[in-house]
Amino acid sequence: MAPTISELCDRYLSEHVAIHNKASTARDAQRIVEKRIRPAFGQKRVSDLTRSDIKKWHQNMKPMPHEANRSLAYLSKMIIVQLQNFAQEMKLTPWVLPAITDKCGSHLTYQHFIECAETWRRSRIDNVPKRPATYVAMRDLCVNVLDPVIDHFGSIELTYGFASAALSKSVQNVTPRGDQHAGCELNRNGNPFCPRLGQGVDFRVPHIGSLEVAHWINANTPFDRLYFYADDRPFHVSFGPDHSRLAWHLPKLVTGTGARLNAMP
């Protein structure tokens, strides 16, 4: 029999959050679970939880967009992480992974993340994620960061997305333990390559300076980490359970440059 959401909450907090998250993140997770997730879905069995249930719950928090997005991210991660544990314990059939051509947001597919790196295009190294949680992380990055950017600025160009262990070995100057490009994949010891989980991506918006786009993300989305390099280069942004909203090397945006820092509609 499928577990209830309340059972998933208990195990997620004790077996994942308490072990892998820093104290401030653990407090935030506990608050959202007890205030947002358990009251809404606690008695429901996972098998009975529908997409329409989640969509209605998320829309009811529309006046609190950051809270709504954090709550959705925690719920998504909790279901993926804990159901994988239940499946292993009960020796259930492994989950079927999405096709890489499936959409992971309103505009992008998983393939955009998997096949965007220049190194991948040259080598065609196996770069398909193996863990369901990584697909969820890519979807959460799209829904919370990239979809709003595309809706506001137009099409984007991904230059470095998901990176398997094989691809990372072929790319220079990368740090899989910290950059979140490996998503939720595990190393040979069974631990996540990056303990912050989530997913990272490098991208740019054609014909618009990266400084303007980075400042818009900083003002309007619940990102995790943002690394800015130069106005004419792609920059890095991630979304993950820490929701730290740390922007590194981001210069001030000088007024009068024509930049658009409008609030999200």
GUGUDO-569742 format. One record per residue: residue in one letter; x, y, z of N, C-alpha, C, O in turn. Coordinates in pm, whole numbers, padded with zeros to 5 digits, always signed. Last residue first. Layout:
N
AXYZXYZXYZXYZ ...
***
This chain:
265
P+00479+03986-01392+00335+04013-01403+00255+03914-01319+00132+03920-01315 M+00759+04083-01194+00690+03979-01272+00541+04009-01277+00483+04052-01178 A+00874+04420-01229+00829+04308-01150+00760+04207-01239+00709+04241-01345 N+01144+04529-01437+01003+04526-01402+00972+04407-01315+01037+04303-01326 L+01389+04636-01523+01379+04565-01397+01235+04565-01349+01207+04598-01233 R+01567+04675-01800+01428+04657-01761+01424+04573-01634+01453+04454-01636 A+01806+04927-01887+01772+04797-01831+01626+04793-01789+01569+04893-01747 G+01903+05162-01977+01798+05100-02057+01756+04966-02004+01678+04896-02069 T+02073+05285-01812+02134+05202-01915+02030+05137-02004+02065+05063-02097 G+01975+05424-01601+01992+05497-01724+02053+05416-01835+02084+05469-01941 T+02171+05292-01330+02046+05344-01386+02074+05422-01514+02183+05478-01532 V+02369+05006-01325+02368+05152-01329+02238+05198-01393+02200+05149-01500 L+02360+04750-01108+02308+04787-01238+02291+04938-01241+02208+04993-01169 K+02653+04631-00946+02530+04708-00944+02491+04742-01087+02575+04761-01174 P+02773+04294-01018+02788+04439-01002+02653+04508-00995+02550+04451-01033 L+02813+04000-00862+02709+04069-00939+02722+04220-00918+02687+04270-00811 H+02960+03803-00730+03026+03889-00831+02925+03961-00919+02948+03979-01039 W+02685+03593-00656+02829+03617-00646+02877+03703-00764+02842+03679-00879 A+02406+03568-00466+02452+03617-00596+02598+03660-00582+02630+03751-00506 L+02202+03340-00308+02335+03401-00304+02377+03440-00445+02385+03354-00533 R+01965+03205-00230+01960+03332-00302+02091+03409-00287+02091+03529-00257 S+01911+02961-00105+01999+03056-00036+01999+03194-00100+02030+03293-00032 H+01753+02725-00123+01695+02858-00152+01779+02970-00093+01725+03065-00036 D+01802+02455-00074+01854+02554+00022+01792+02692+00002+01778+02767+00098 P+01699+02301-00284+01624+02306-00158+01677+02408-00058+01604+02445+00034 G+01752+02500-00587+01765+02383-00501+01697+02403-00368+01644+02511-00341 F+01870+02624-00889+01755+02618-00799+01768+02490-00718+01792+02383-00775 S+02120+02848-01026+02070+02718-00984+01944+02735-00901+01914+02843-00850 V+02316+02994-01285+02210+03006-01185+02162+02866-01150+02164+02776-01234 H+02581+03166-01445+02533+03044-01382+02421+03077-01284+02429+03174-01209 F+02594+03327-01769+02616+03323-01624+02548+03198-01569+02469+03134-01637 P+02770+03407-02077+02665+03338-02002+02695+03345-01852+02810+03365-01813 R+02894+03744-02135+02913+03600-02120+02790+03536-02055+02714+03604-01986 D+02887+04018-02131+02880+03954-02262+02903+03804-02256+02929+03741-02359 D+02916+04085-01865+02791+04120-01931+02775+04049-02065+02662+04023-02109 A+03053+03815-01670+03068+03938-01748+02939+03960-01826+02863+03867-01851 Y+02971+03649-01442+03108+03656-01493+03133+03787-01569+03226+03860-01536 F+02790+03545-01153+02799+03636-01268+02946+03649-01309+03034+03659-01224 Y+02608+03296-01021+02747+03336-01041+02755+03418-01168+02731+03368-01278 L+02373+03219-00782+02392+03289-00909+02536+03335-00915+02583+03405-00825 R+02176+02969-00617+02304+03037-00637+02307+03104-00775+02251+03051-00871 D+01877+02960-00608+01967+02918-00500+02101+02992-00509+02135+03069-00419 F+01586+03174-00670+01701+03093-00710+01783+03052-00587+01761+03102-00477 P+01311+03274-00689+01366+03211-00568+01484+03120-00600+01485+03003-00561 T+01302+03593-00867+01290+03447-00861+01354+03393-00733+01442+03457-00676 N+01343+03873-00886+01210+03816-00914+01197+03666-00899+01086+03614-00916 A+01598+03977-00849+01485+04051-00793+01353+03973-00798+01261+04003-00721 N+01764+03800-00982+01791+03830-00840+01670+03896-00774+01643+03874-00656 I+01664+03820-01240+01651+03694-01165+01667+03718-01017+01592+03664-00935 W+01748+04082-01294+01604+04050-01294+01579+03921-01218+01484+03912-01140 H+02024+04054-01283+01957+04139-01183+01807+04111-01179+01746+04115-01072 A+02060+03889-01506+02097+03840-01373+02030+03923-01264+01985+03868-01164 V+01979+04059-01714+01905+03936-01688+01933+03885-01547+01841+03843-01476 E+02176+04262-01697+02034+04294-01684+01953+04170-01646+01868+04176-01558 L+02406+04112-01744+02390+04185-01618+02243+04218-01594+02193+04202-01482 S+02394+04012-02001+02371+03919-01890+02352+03992-01757+02287+03939-01667 G+02217+04200-02245+02331+04182-02158+02298+04094-02039+02188+04099-01984 I+02068+04053-02526+02045+04127-02401+02163+04098-02308+02204+03983-02295 H+02111+03891-02744+02092+04034-02769+02058+04115-02644+02022+04233-02654 P+01993+03595-02588+02049+03661-02706+02011+03808-02715+01895+03845-02695 V+02071+03531-02262+01958+03572-02346+02016+03643-02467+02083+03745-02450 R+02242+03236-02141+02235+03379-02173+02109+03404-02255+02050+03312-02310 F+02358+03001-01887+02279+03043-02003+02294+03192-02027+02350+03265-01945 D+02413+02712-01698+02472+02835-01750+02393+02874-01874+02365+02789-01959 V+02257+02562-01415+02265+02580-01559+02339+02710-01589+02328+02806-01513 G+02187+02313-01159+02245+02438-01207+02248+02441-01358+02242+02337-01424 Q+01961+02179-00921+02020+02173-01056+02072+02311-01094+02009+02413-01065 G+01952+01999-00604+01905+02097-00701+01972+02078-00836+02032+01973-00862 L+02230+01952-00376+02127+01898-00465+02077+02008-00560+02152+02099-00593 R+02434+02010-00207+02324+02107-00209+02208+02060-00296+02100+02118-00292 P+02633+01820-00247+02541+01801-00134+02425+01901-00130+02328+01879-00058 C+02703+01681-00550+02691+01812-00485+02590+01801-00372+02473+01774-00397 F+02693+01405-00577+02814+01478-00619+02818+01614-00553+02922+01659-00506 P+02555+01222-00301+02537+01318-00411+02669+01385-00447+02749+01418-00359 N+02691+00889-00248+02657+01022-00199+02637+01117-00317+02697+01096-00423 G+02795+00645-00323+02651+00653-00296+02605+00787-00241+02493+00798-00192 N+03051+00639-00402+03026+00610-00261+02878+00617-00224+02841+00597-00109 R+03049+00728-00662+03075+00585-00638+03050+00544-00494+03031+00425-00466 N+02771+00968-00649+02906+00925-00683+02925+00777-00648+02830+00709-00610 L+02448+01038-00794+02532+00988-00684+02670+00948-00736+02686+00902-00849 E+02251+01328-00888+02320+01203-00917+02416+01166-00804+02460+01253-00729 C+02103+01556-00883+02095+01470-00764+02161+01335-00789+02132+01237-00720 G+02309+01769-01068+02175+01744-01016+02179+01663-00888+02251+01698-00794 A+02551+01846-01162+02526+01702-01157+02389+01669-01100+02356+01551-01086 H+02563+02117-01124+02536+02070-01260+02508+01920-01264+02448+01871-01360 Q+02633+02221-00877+02498+02169-00894+02464+02125-01036+02348+02097-01066 D+02887+02301-00794+02819+02381-00896+02677+02334-00929+02606+02402-01003 G+03031+02150-00605+02970+02276-00564+02882+02345-00665+02809+02437-00630 R+03138+01920-00702+03096+01919-00562+03025+02048-00521+02965+02053-00413 P+03219+01981-00965+03093+01908-00943+03045+01908-00799+02925+01899-00774 T+03356+02232-01096+03361+02180-00959+03230+02109-00928+03140+02169-00870 V+03566+02292-01382+03435+02271-01321+03453+02210-01183+03554+02143-01157 N+03787+02324-01564+03750+02427-01466+03607+02414-01415+03534+02514-01406 Q+03684+02142-01857+03785+02208-01775+03721+02308-01678+03617+02367-01706 V+03532+01832-01908+03515+01978-01909+03616+02040-01813+03631+01994-01700 S+03552+01565-01872+03600+01617-01999+03592+01769-02008+03639+01828-02105 K+03435+01506-01634+03577+01476-01647+03637+01536-01774+03758+01557-01782 S+03168+01564-01689+03244+01654-01602+03395+01632-01615+03473+01727-01608 L+03087+01340-01837+03102+01469-01903+03188+01564-01820+03271+01636-01875 A+03089+01141-01636+03172+01126-01756+03193+01259-01826+03304+01289-01870 A+02902+01235-01453+03042+01220-01411+03133+01211-01532+03243+01267-01532 S+02692+01472-01633+02720+01343-01571+02866+01339-01528+02944+01428-01561 A+02539+01771-01612+02671+01713-01639+02687+01584-01562+02696+01585-01439 F+02296+01991-01749+02326+01874-01669+02461+01817-01711+02494+01815-01829 G+02442+02260-01905+02330+02220-01822+02364+02104-01731+02451+02116-01645 Y+02556+02529-02074+02606+02418-01991+02496+02381-01894+02459+02462-01808 T+02412+02702-02231+02547+02668-02274+02608+02555-02193+02704+02492-02238 L+02097+02790-02360+02168+02715-02257+02306+02676-02310+02317+02623-02421 E+01952+03082-02444+02049+02986-02496+02121+02920-02379+02197+02985-02307 I+01603+03177-02463+01734+03176-02399+01822+03071-02465+01773+02981-02533 S+01335+03394-02577+01412+03270-02580+01550+03287-02517+01607+03396-02518 G+01208+03648-02348+01210+03574-02473+01303+03454-02463+01344+03415-02354 F+01181+03782-02104+01281+03830-02200+01270+03765-02339+01318+03822-02437 H+00957+03665-01968+00986+03808-01958+01075+03858-02071+01049+03964-02128 D+00948+03394-02022+00824+03471-02033+00851+03621-02037+00778+03696-02101 I+01212+03332-01956+01169+03324-02095+01040+03404-02117+01025+03473-02218 V+01201+03371-01676+01296+03448-01758+01250+03449-01904+01250+03554-01968 P+01003+03182-01596+00979+03325-01580+01074+03412-01663+01032+03516-01715 D+01153+02943-01676+01025+02979-01739+00992+03127-01719+00957+03194-01816 L+01377+02955-01499+01393+02971-01643+01263+03006-01714+01264+03090-01804 V+01264+02942-01223+01362+03041-01270+01356+03061-01421+01333+03172-01468 N+01065+02753-01166+01088+02863-01073+01180+02973-01125+01174+03086-01076 V+01057+02568-01379+00933+02629-01331+00960+02756-01249+00888+02855-01262 C+01333+02494-01410+01254+02555-01518+01136+02634-01462+01117+02751-01495 L+01392+02386-01161+01470+02500-01211+01395+02571-01322+01393+02694-01328 D+01210+02174-01157+01196+02282-01060+01274+02406-01102+01229+02519-01081 R+01318+02012-01363+01184+02070-01377+01165+02188-01282+01110+02291-01322 M+01561+01944-01248+01559+02020-01373+01424+02088-01394+01416+02203-01436 A+01464+01799-01027+01544+01920-01005+01548+02006-01131+01540+02128-01122 V+01339+01583-01152+01258+01676-01074+01333+01808-01053+01273+01915-01061 Y+01566+01464-01256+01465+01515-01349+01372+01614-01277+01332+01715-01334 T+01690+01391-01018+01756+01487-01106+01657+01546-01205+01664+01665-01236 A+01520+01197-00913+01531+01326-00843+01599+01432-00928+01569+01550-00914 P+01559+00969-01073+01438+01051-01090+01450+01189-01026+01396+01286-01079 R+01886+00921-01207+01801+00929-01089+01678+01017-01113+01691+01127-01168 K+02043+00939-01432+01997+00805-01393+01896+00809-01278+01827+00710-01254 P+02075+01157-01718+02061+01132-01574+02002+00996-01545+01921+00944-01621 V+02298+01116-01984+02158+01104-01944+02149+01077-01795+02211+00982-01747 N+02533+01123-02124+02505+01233-02033+02359+01233-01989+02302+01338-01961 D+02793+00975-02284+02668+00943-02217+02641+01048-02109+02718+01060-02013 I+02932+01205-02526+02946+01123-02406+02809+01094-02346+02718+01176-02356 R+02975+01345-02763+02855+01262-02750+02869+01162-02635+02822+01048-02644 S+03183+01527-02822+03217+01390-02782+03099+01293-02780+03119+01172-02793 R+03076+01773-02907+03197+01720-02971+03214+01571-02945+03255+01496-03034 R+02858+01809-02744+02836+01807-02889+02956+01752-02964+02941+01693-03070 W+02983+01816-02492+02896+01704-02527+02876+01695-02678+02878+01586-02734 T+03118+02060-02510+03195+01936-02495+03110+01815-02530+03160+01721-02593 E+02904+02239-02518+02989+02225-02636+03070+02096-02630+03090+02030-02732 A+02591+02135-02382+02732+02170-02364+02812+02147-02491+02791+02050-02563 C+02329+02040-02429+02362+02179-02463+02511+02211-02457+02555+02307-02522 E+02194+01804-02366+02274+01810-02488+02318+01951-02526+02342+01978-02644 I+02050+01829-02129+02141+01716-02145+02238+01735-02261+02351+01687-02256 F+01878+02046-02143+01978+02042-02037+02088+01940-02067+02205+01962-02033 H+01723+01977-02365+01793+02105-02366+01903+02107-02260+02010+02162-02284 Q+01605+01739-02279+01711+01733-02379+01789+01864-02387+01909+01862-02413 Y+01395+01814-02124+01515+01763-02057+01634+01759-02153+01749+01774-02111 T+01276+02123-02276+01271+01979-02252+01396+01938-02175+01491+02016-02162 L+01102+02439-02217+01220+02356-02241+01191+02208-02219+01093+02172-02153 H+00857+02571-02155+00928+02601-02279+01039+02501-02314+01066+02481-02432 S+00741+02500-01916+00653+02552-02021+00722+02562-02156+00656+02562-02260 G+00910+02197-01833+00858+02327-01797+00767+02372-01910+00722+02291-01990 C+01001+01976-01949+01025+01988-01805+00984+02125-01754+01020+02165-01643 K+00879+01750-02196+00892+01887-02147+00915+01886-01996+00856+01806-01924 D+01074+01480-02330+00959+01530-02254+00984+01673-02207+01099+01712-02183 T+01306+01386-02437+01230+01481-02520+01105+01532-02450+01036+01619-02503 I+01396+01199-02265+01466+01327-02263+01395+01431-02349+01420+01550-02336 A+01129+01046-02084+01208+01056-02207+01275+01192-02209+01219+01290-02159 P+01160+00976-01729+01100+01045-01844+01188+01030-01968+01308+01005-01957 L+01200+00640-01600+01246+00778-01615+01176+00844-01733+01135+00776-01827 V+01008+00442-01399+01043+00467-01538+01080+00614-01552+01001+00702-01520 W+01130+00304-01092+01053+00404-01165+01100+00414-01310+01218+00395-01339 P+01150-00050-01032+01209+00083-01041+01121+00177-01125+01049+00135-01215 T+00911-00231-00843+00970-00209-00974+01027-00068-00981+00959+00027-00941 L+01007-00277-00495+00912-00247-00601+00985-00228-00734+01107-00211-00737 K+01108-00350-00246+01151-00419-00368+01049-00402-00481+01012-00497-00551 M+01065-00204-00027+00957-00297-00062+00989-00376-00189+00908-00456-00235 E+01297-00050-00020+01264-00135+00094+01161-00242+00058+01169-00355+00105 Q+01283+00084-00266+01395-00004-00238+01361-00101-00125+01392-00220-00133 A+01048+00233-00230+01057+00136-00339+01169+00037-00315+01153-00082-00341 F+01114+00402-00017+01009+00302+00000+01020+00193-00106+01003+00075-00076 N+01313+00557-00150+01348+00475-00033+01245+00365-00010+01280+00249+00014 Q+01158+00678-00347+01268+00592-00388+01310+00502-00272+01340+00384-00292 L+00992+00827-00184+00934+00715-00257+01043+00623-00312+01021+00502-00323 Q+01173+01019-00086+01119+00918+00004+01054+00802-00069+01059+00689-00020 V+01245+01171-00318+01347+01110-00231+01288+00996-00150+01346+00888-00146 I+00990+01252-00429+01089+01176-00506+01185+01102-00414+01204+00981-00431 I+00864+01387-00215+00800+01272-00279+00902+01187-00353+00902+01065-00342 M+01049+01591-00159+01011+01495-00056+00952+01369-00120+00986+01258-00081 K+01053+01741-00394+01174+01668-00352+01138+01560-00251+01192+01450-00257 S+00790+01842-00397+00843+01763-00508+00961+01678-00463+00968+01559-00491 L+00779+01986-00155+00688+01874-00178+00742+01783-00288+00740+01660-00274 Y+00979+02181-00198+00993+02084-00088+00903+01962-00111+00946+01849-00089 A+00867+02318-00418+00998+02253-00430+01017+02148-00321+01065+02038-00349 L+00630+02416-00308+00624+02322-00419+00755+02247-00434+00756+02126-00458 S+00737+02592-00116+00653+02480-00074+00645+02374-00182+00653+02254-00153 R+00867+02775-00278+00946+02695-00184+00866+02571-00142+00920+02461-00133 N+00646+02883-00412+00749+02812-00488+00836+02726-00396+00875+02615-00434 A+00503+03000-00199+00441+02899-00285+00545+02816-00358+00535+02694-00366 E+00687+03186-00104+00642+03078-00016+00581+02964-00098+00604+02847-00069 H+00694+03351-00329+00816+03284-00283+00783+03166-00192+00844+03059-00202 P+00420+03439-00352+00486+03359-00456+00612+03287-00410+00633+03172-00449 M+00156+03481-00208+00288+03463-00145+00376+03381-00240+00403+03264-00213 P-00077+03482-00356-00036+03609-00294+00101+03603-00227+00158+03707-00193 K-00087+03202-00427-00042+03302-00525-00006+03436-00461+00089+03499-00507 M-00170+02979-00296-00065+03058-00231-00012+03169-00322+00095+03224-00298 N-00342+02856-00467-00401+02918-00348-00300+03003-00271-00338+03087-00189 Q-00168+02735-00646-00235+02859-00687-00299+02930-00569-00309+03053-00569 H-00097+02505-00500+00005+02604-00534-00059+02737-00569-00010+02842-00526 W-00346+02373-00493-00278+02409-00367-00175+02518-00393-00166+02614-00316 K-00385+02328-00767-00480+02411-00692-00417+02460-00563-00433+02577-00527 K-00163+02160-00821-00177+02288-00890-00271+02381-00815-00241+02500-00799 I-00218+01937-00662-00098+02017-00635-00110+02155-00699-00073+02255-00638 D-00455+01844-00781-00450+01874-00637-00335+01970-00607-00352+02071-00538 S-00366+01796-01041-00463+01904-01019-00470+01942-00871-00490+02059-00839 R-00200+01576-01001-00141+01702-01045-00236+01819-01020-00193+01928-00983 T-00302+01398-00700-00305+01427-00843-00236+01560-00874-00216+01643-00786 L-00270+01134-00480-00237+01275-00501-00225+01303-00650-00146+01239-00719 D-00297+00866-00445-00421+00942-00468-00395+01090-00495-00488+01163-00530 S-00048+00769-00387-00113+00719-00508-00240+00796-00543-00286+00792-00657 V-00002+00877-00137+00071+00931-00252+00004+00890-00382+00000+00968-00477 R-00300+00941+00046-00196+00849+00004-00131+00904-00123-00196+00968-00205 K-00372+01206+00273-00381+01149+00138-00270+01047+00115-00157+01067+00161 Q-00323+01329+00510-00397+01202+00514-00410+01136+00378-00454+01021+00369 G-00174+01567+00428-00123+01467+00521-00191+01333+00517-00123+01230+00521 F-00226+01788+00268-00222+01655+00205-00191+01540+00301-00183+01426+00257 A-00248+02023+00425-00318+02012+00297-00332+01868+00248-00436+01830+00195 P-00092+01990+00656-00235+02022+00668-00313+02001+00538-00431+01965+00542 R+00166+01924+00531+00091+01826+00608-00057+01863+00625-00142+01775+00609 I+00233+02172+00389+00218+02042+00324+00132+01946+00403+00035+01891+00349 R+00232+02409+00555+00177+02408+00419+00144+02268+00366+00040+02249+00304 K+00325+02369+00816+00229+02475+00790+00159+02461+00656+00042+02497+00642 E+00504+02154+00815+00397+02157+00917+00289+02261+00886+00174+02243+00925 V+00668+02213+00592+00601+02083+00604+00482+02092+00698+00373+02045+00666 I+00760+02467+00660+00676+02450+00542+00601+02317+00546+00484+02310+00508 R+00909+02412+00895+00799+02508+00897+00705+02485+00779+00583+02483+00797 Q+01101+02230+00804+01007+02190+00908+00885+02281+00909+00772+02235+00921 A+01240+02397+00622+01171+02277+00575+01065+02231+00675+00954+02197+00637 D+01344+02587+00800+01252+02629+00694+01172+02510+00642+01052+02521+00619 R+01512+02425+00954+01401+02497+01019+01297+02540+00915+01176+02531+00940 A+01690+02342+00756+01608+02242+00826+01489+02308+00895+01378+02254+00894 T+01813+02583+00692+01730+02516+00591+01638+02413+00656+01523+02399+00616 S+01949+02628+00932+01850+02725+00887+01757+02664+00783+01637+02691+00783 A+02123+02401+00950+02018+02425+01051+01910+02520+01001+01792+02497+01025 K+02163+02224+00635+02210+02308+00745+02092+02349+00832+01976+02333+00793 N+02084+01882+00550+02062+02027+00540+02120+02101+00660+02125+02048+00771 H+02118+01607+00590+02186+01671+00477+02176+01824+00474+02252+01888+00402 I+01982+01524+00823+02116+01474+00793+02189+01561+00692+02309+01586+00707 A+01732+01637+00834+01814+01640+00956+01959+01601+00929+02049+01640+01004 V+01639+01576+00570+01663+01714+00613+01758+01718+00732+01855+01795+00731 H+01634+01279+00575+01703+01361+00474+01740+01499+00529+01857+01536+00533 E+01514+01159+00788+01613+01083+00713+01688+01164+00609+01793+01122+00560 S+01331+01342+00902+01427+01270+00987+01541+01207+00909+01654+01201+00959 L+01185+01453+00686+01247+01540+00786+01355+01467+00866+01461+01525+00894 Y+01103+01221+00550+01183+01324+00481+01256+01412+00582+01374+01441+00565 R+00946+01092+00739+01071+01032+00696+01161+01132+00627+01283+01129+00644 D+00731+01273+00770+00811+01228+00885+00946+01175+00841+01049+01209+00900 C+00636+01294+00503+00685+01411+00576+00777+01369+00690+00887+01422+00706 L+00545+01036+00453+00659+01087+00378+00720+01207+00448+00842+01221+00452 E+00329+01033+00628+00441+00940+00650+00565+00986+00575+00676+00976+00626 S+00171+01226+00502+00219+01250+00638+00337+01159+00672+00432+01201+00737 I+00108+01100+00266+00197+01216+00260+00252+01248+00398+00367+01291+00411 T+00120+00743+00310+00051+00872+00313+00154+00983+00302+00273+00962+00327 P+00238+00486+00081+00242+00563+00206+00157+00689+00196+00125+00735+00087 A+00052+00224-00082+00132+00346-00090+00127+00422+00043+00025+00422+00111 M+00085-00119+00000+00000+00000+00000+00088+00124+00000+00187+00130+00073 
***
